Amino acid sequence: MTRGAVPAIAVIAALAAVVMAAKRLPGGVRVLDMGKVFTPGGAFRRTMVFRGRKANVRQSDGIHFSTAGASIAATLIIERGGPTACCRA
């Protein structure tokens, strides 16, 4: 396992907790797999092309999103999550 990697069992446990919590909410939740966007096939990438423009999507630590990466994630959440994906009253 590489430095900073999360064991698969921890990821599965976290997702199970999200599903259980969602069952208690009246409208449920929608989970968007950002891994498919930022790490397709599990391959790390510091940069990616989004809508025809190359963007550096990671901070220098290689883990956290840069401002551009966070902006891409927010755009996808709003677009794919529908009208209740963000800022629900």
BAFI-3210 file (N, C-alpha, C; in Angstrom, 3 decimals, decimal comma, padded with zeros to 6 digits):
// residues 89
n [1|2|3|4|5|6|7|8|9|10|11|12|13|14|15|16|17|18|19|20|21|22|23|24|25|26|27|28|29|30|31|32|33|34|35|36|37|38|39|40|41|42|43|44|45|46|47|48|49|50|51|52|53|54|55|56|57|58|59|60|61|62|63|64|65|66|67|68|69|70|71|72|73|74|75|76|77|78|79|80|81|82|83|84|85|86|87|88|89]
n.u [000,858|000,549|001,978|-000,287|-002,461|-005,759|-007,065|-008,966|-011,091|-011,747|-012,784|-015,035|-016,464|-016,973|-018,604|-020,775|-021,724|-022,604|-024,709|-026,443|-027,045|-028,311|-030,661|-032,182|-032,923|-035,478|-035,485|-033,378|-030,032|-027,682|-024,909|-021,927|-019,382|-016,395|-013,932|-013,889|-013,669|-011,392|-009,386|-009,240|-009,713|-008,204|-005,807|-003,523|-003,548|-002,124|-002,783|-005,489|-007,665|-010,350|-013,291|-011,956|-009,772|-006,629|-005,998|-004,436|-005,136|-004,527|-003,186|000,142|000,762|-000,196|-002,532|-004,823|-007,391|-006,627|-007,428|-008,519|-009,161|-011,069|-013,003|-013,781|-014,845|-016,982|-018,514|-019,299|-020,770|-022,931|-024,027|-024,479|-025,733|-028,189|-030,944|-031,092|-028,602|-026,879|-026,795|-029,356|-032,328]
n.v [-001,173|002,217|005,239|007,069|005,858|004,526|001,720|-000,748|-001,924|000,034|002,000|000,689|000,325|002,991|003,788|002,081|003,130|005,618|004,836|003,678|005,932|007,485|006,111|006,924|009,481|011,609|012,265|010,809|010,313|011,166|009,580|010,497|009,224|010,379|009,384|008,094|010,228|011,747|009,857|007,745|004,293|003,840|005,106|007,507|010,966|014,099|016,197|016,961|016,900|018,963|019,724|020,520|021,944|021,888|021,115|021,572|019,521|018,792|019,597|020,446|018,384|016,142|014,867|016,350|018,359|020,932|024,437|024,530|021,803|021,434|023,152|021,871|019,512|020,613|021,690|019,331|018,074|019,809|019,748|016,953|016,103|017,214|019,482|019,459|018,913|020,655|023,050|022,775|023,830]
n.w [000,000|-000,827|000,539|002,457|001,316|001,428|003,003|001,230|002,645|004,489|002,842|001,821|004,198|004,865|002,715|003,141|005,542|004,629|002,945|004,830|006,418|004,491|004,076|006,177|005,616|004,323|001,539|000,651|-000,663|-003,246|-004,500|-005,920|-007,883|-007,680|-008,075|-010,523|-012,210|-011,401|-010,831|-012,918|-013,406|-011,196|-011,475|-010,543|-011,248|-011,736|-013,365|-015,616|-018,479|-018,826|-020,253|-022,572|-021,650|-020,073|-016,721|-013,560|-011,096|-008,518|-005,256|-004,125|-002,372|-003,544|-002,885|-001,938|-003,527|-005,862|-006,327|-008,892|-009,260|-007,217|-008,155|-010,519|-009,411|-007,918|-009,994|-011,337|-009,311|-009,003|-011,616|-012,129|-009,880|-009,764|-009,023|-006,219|-005,286|-004,109|-001,574|-000,355|001,131]
ca.u [000,000|001,349|001,819|-001,525|-003,536|-006,786|-007,390|-010,263|-012,114|-012,163|-013,628|-016,301|-017,159|-017,452|-019,739|-021,896|-022,249|-023,341|-025,966|-027,313|-027,505|-029,219|-031,951|-032,931|-033,319|-036,694|-035,203|-032,186|-028,884|-027,075|-023,457|-021,221|-018,052|-015,397|-012,761|-013,950|-013,276|-010,045|-008,430|-009,867|-009,025|-007,328|-004,527|-003,357|-003,106|-002,026|-003,481|-006,485|-008,330|-011,767|-013,937|-010,985|-008,687|-005,806|-006,019|-003,715|-006,253|-004,050|-002,232|001,503|000,865|-000,640|-003,742|-005,952|-007,681|-006,243|-008,613|-009,100|-009,759|-012,282|-013,977|-014,293|-015,693|-018,210|-019,290|-019,903|-021,777|-024,120|-024,607|-024,918|-026,539|-029,519|-031,225|-030,958|-027,251|-026,148|-027,490|-030,775|-032,829]
ca.v [000,000|003,434|006,191|007,831|005,084|004,063|000,320|-000,945|-002,227|001,308|002,661|-000,048|000,640|004,372|003,804|001,422|004,104|006,625|004,210|003,549|007,276|007,937|005,444|007,643|010,800|011,518|012,316|010,027|011,055|010,648|009,501|010,635|008,622|011,304|008,596|007,840|011,461|012,199|008,744|006,680|003,009|003,863|005,730|008,882|011,988|015,456|017,077|016,329|017,806|019,115|020,604|021,016|022,707|021,129|021,720|020,930|019,272|018,406|020,454|019,908|017,150|015,040|014,248|017,281|019,092|022,332|025,254|024,071|020,491|021,631|023,784|020,808|018,651|021,353|021,759|018,022|017,830|020,601|019,259|015,554|015,859|017,777|020,739|019,347|018,441|021,662|024,194|022,501|024,554]
ca.w [000,000|-000,894|001,637|002,406|000,709|002,351|002,734|000,571|003,650|005,081|001,845|001,809|005,452|004,768|001,786|003,820|006,505|003,853|002,514|006,015|006,778|003,435|004,265|007,215|005,113|003,521|000,108|000,336|-001,178|-004,466|-004,346|-007,186|-007,794|-008,219|-008,448|-011,966|-012,901|-011,049|-010,834|-013,705|-013,322|-010,037|-011,848|-010,085|-012,205|-011,182|-014,298|-016,472|-019,409|-018,506|-021,231|-023,532|-021,022|-019,129|-015,386|-012,470|-010,184|-007,181|-004,562|-004,171|-001,579|-004,384|-002,341|-001,911|-004,760|-006,033|-006,568|-010,161|-009,022|-006,421|-009,041|-011,392|-008,581|-007,611|-011,238|-011,577|-008,278|-009,332|-012,867|-012,059|-008,690|-009,926|-008,303|-004,760|-004,960|-003,348|-000,966|-000,113|002,309]
c.u [000,904|001,037|000,530|-002,691|-004,496|-007,095|-008,804|-011,370|-012,618|-013,085|-015,004|-017,117|-017,735|-018,661|-020,968|-022,541|-023,060|-024,697|-026,937|-027,873|-028,528|-030,603|-032,819|-033,400|-034,538|-036,420|-034,027|-031,032|-028,442|-025,567|-022,824|-019,803|-017,027|-014,108|-012,723|-013,491|-011,805|-008,987|-009,008|-009,042|-008,063|-005,975|-004,494|-003,001|-003,184|-002,785|-004,503|-007,059|-009,816|-012,344|-012,932|-009,822|-007,946|-005,772|-005,169|-004,738|-005,834|-003,154|-000,872|001,669|000,401|-001,921|-004,950|-006,136|-007,087|-007,541|-009,304|-009,785|-011,059|-013,382|-014,603|-015,242|-017,028|-019,115|-020,012|-020,980|-023,067|-024,802|-025,197|-025,828|-027,949|-029,746|-031,061|-029,563|-026,510|-027,123|-028,975|-031,197|-033,523]
c.v [001,235|004,345|006,995|007,076|004,598|002,607|000,183|-001,197|-000,953|002,064|002,003|000,265|002,054|004,461|003,144|002,370|005,185|006,066|004,097|004,908|007,775|007,331|006,178|009,019|010,674|011,479|011,462|010,909|010,427|010,694|009,549|010,112|009,535|010,587|008,313|009,053|011,777|011,101|007,567|005,397|002,932|004,508|007,195|009,786|013,355|016,450|016,268|017,374|017,793|020,148|021,311|021,793|021,834|021,871|020,895|020,753|018,900|019,489|019,765|018,636|015,920|014,364|015,169|017,976|020,489|023,128|024,802|022,718|020,593|022,259|022,765|019,905|019,340|021,445|020,446|017,693|018,562|020,059|017,855|015,268|016,382|018,970|020,658|018,921|019,418|022,650|023,975|023,182|023,606]
c.w [000,000|000,274|001,454|001,800|001,787|002,016|002,157|001,586|004,312|004,131|001,817|003,061|005,411|003,847|002,407|004,826|005,797|003,428|003,689|006,442|005,761|003,595|005,285|006,754|004,214|002,008|-000,318|-000,099|-002,494|-004,262|-005,728|-007,014|-008,461|-008,600|-009,941|-012,770|-012,659|-011,055|-011,616|-013,679|-012,159|-010,294|-011,401|-011,253|-011,545|-012,053|-015,085|-017,412|-019,065|-019,436|-022,130|-022,953|-020,019|-017,790|-014,429|-011,360|-008,760|-006,583|-004,577|-003,342|-002,370|-003,930|-002,491|-003,253|-004,715|-006,188|-007,850|-009,993|-008,239|-007,265|-009,991|-010,609|-008,287|-008,840|-011,498|-010,555|-008,617|-010,583|-012,752|-010,884|-008,790|-009,025|-006,796|-004,339|-004,061|-002,737|-000,770|001,162|003,265]
res [m|t|r|g|a|v|p|a|i|a|v|i|a|a|l|a|a|v|v|m|a|a|k|r|l|p|g|g|v|r|v|l|d|m|g|k|v|f|t|p|g|g|a|f|r|r|t|m|v|f|r|g|r|k|a|n|v|r|q|s|d|g|i|h|f|s|t|a|g|a|s|i|a|a|t|l|i|i|e|r|g|g|p|t|a|c|c|r|a]
***
